[in-house]
Amino acid sequence: MKNLMQFGDFRAVISYDPEIESFRGEFIGLNGGADFYADNAADLKREGELSLRAFLDACERHSIPPKKQYSGKFNLRVSSELHSQIADLAAANGDSLNKWIEQALETAIRQAS
C-alpha cells in the first residue's frame, strides 16, 4: 500500500509536511494517538519504533488494549441508483447484499496492497 510503513503488527500513514520540511508518521488503528517525525526514511523508521514503544508501554501501564476494537458493522450511505445496482448484482450472484459488498471490499483491499 502507498504511504504506509509497517512496524510488526502496526501500521503508520506517512506524509510529508512542507511547513517543517519533514516526514510525519501517524499510527493507525490505535486506541490513542502516536506520531513521529524525521527528515529521511531511516530516521523515520527509528522514530516510529520509539514512538510505538512509548505508546505500548503507556498502554501496558494503564491496562489499556493498544489496538482499537472494531465491531464488524458500519453504516454505508450510497445513492438509491447505486443501491439498486448492487442489490441486482448480489441477487444475480446468489449473494446477500452484505456478502456481495464484503467481497467487493476484500477485492479492493487486495488490489490496493
FENJO-V682535 format. One record per run of one state. SS is the DSSP state (a for helix, b for strand, c for the rest). FROM is the first residue (numbers start at 0). TO is the last residue. If there is no record, write none. Layout:
SS&FROM&TO ; SS&FROM&TO
This chain:
c&0&2 ; b&3&6 ; c&7&8 ; b&9&16 ; c&17&20 ; b&21&27 ; c&28&28 ; b&29&29 ; c&30&33 ; b&34&37 ; c&38&39 ; a&40&60 ; c&61&65 ; b&66&66 ; c&67&78 ; a&79&92 ; c&93&95 ; a&96&111 ; c&112&112
